[in-house]
Amino acid sequence: MLDAYLPIGYEAILLVNALKQIFAFGFSYGVVPWVTLDGYPGAFGTMAGIQGALMLLGLPLWYFGQRIRHTSGGWKIILS
């Protein structure tokens, strides 16, 4: 974040950290009823599927990342 978007880097890092904490709270709040309902194998299988899908989202970012950063680097919100 800081290397690619220095003018708004600190705000972007704050946003990423806040969203991560909100997701972590929601996950920890809902995991006990989920395991109680589906059992450990069901919850683990679903979590593994979610993790795999999220990791697959990284492939387009790896392939198109330079083009995305170059294009979005000229946006007015980033330059101001």
TIVEXTOR-866679 format. One record per residue: x, y, z of N, C-alpha, C in turn; residue in one letter. Coordinates in steps of 0.1 Angstrom, whole numbers, plus 5000, padded with zeros to 4 digits. Example, Ala and Ser with C-alpha at 12.3 -4.5 7.8 and 13.67 -1.06 7.14 Angstrom:
2
513249435078512349555078513249675078a512849785071513749895071512950005079s
This chain:
80
500849885000500050005000500950135000m501850135009502650255010503550284997l504050174991504850194980504050234967d502850174966502050204954501250334955a500750354967499850474969500250554981y501450614980501950694991501150804996l500450884987499650994992498550955001p497950834999496850785007497150655014i498450625015498850495021498350475035g498450575043498150555057496650535059y495850605051494350585052494050455047e494650405036494350275030494750165040a495850175047496250075057495250075069i494850195073493850195083492550135079l492150155067490850085062491049935061l492149885056492349745055492349685069v493049745079493149695092491749695099n490949795097489649805103488749695097a488749675084487949575078488349435083l489649415084490149285089489649255103k489649365112489249345126487749315127q486949385118485449365118485149225113i485849175103485649035098486048935109f487148965116487648875126486648865138a486048975142485048975152483848895148f483348925136482148855131482448705130g483648665125483948525124483948455138f484648525147484748465161483448455168s482548555165481248555171480348445166y480548415153479648315147480148175145g481448155149481948025146481447915156v481147955168480647855178479247795174v478247885171477047825166477147745153p478047795145478347725132478847585134w479847565143480447435146479347345153v478547415162477547335169476447285159t476147365149475147325139475647225129l476847245123477447165112478447055117d478947075129480046985134481347035128g482446975134483747025130484046995115y483746875110484046845096483346945086p482046965089481347055080481847195080g482147255092482647385093484047395087a484847295090486247295084486247285069f485347205063485247195049484847335043g483847395049483347525044484447635045t485147635056486247725058487347705048m487647575045488747545035488247595022a487047575018486547625005486547775004g486247845015486347995015487748035013i488647975021490048005020490647985006q490247875000490747844987490247944976g488947984978488348084969489048214970a489348254982490048384985491448374979l492148264981493448254975493448254960m492448204954492348204939492148354934l491548434943491348574939492748644937l493748594944495048644943495748634929g495348534921495948504908495648624899l494448674897494248794888495048914893p495148924906495849044912497349024909l497848904909499248884906499548914891w498548864883498748884868498549024864y497449094869497049224864497549334874f498249304885498549394895499249524890g500249504882501049614878500149714869q499349654861498449734852497449804861r496849744871495949804880496549924888i497749894893498450004901498750124892r499150094880499550204870498350284867h497250214864495950284860495350364872t495350304884494750364895495650474901s496950474898497850574903497550714898g496850724887496550854882495150904885g494450834894493150884898493251004907w492251094906492351224913492351194928k491651094933491551074948492951034953i493750974945495050934950496051044948i495951124938496851234936496651354945l495451364951495151484959495651474973s
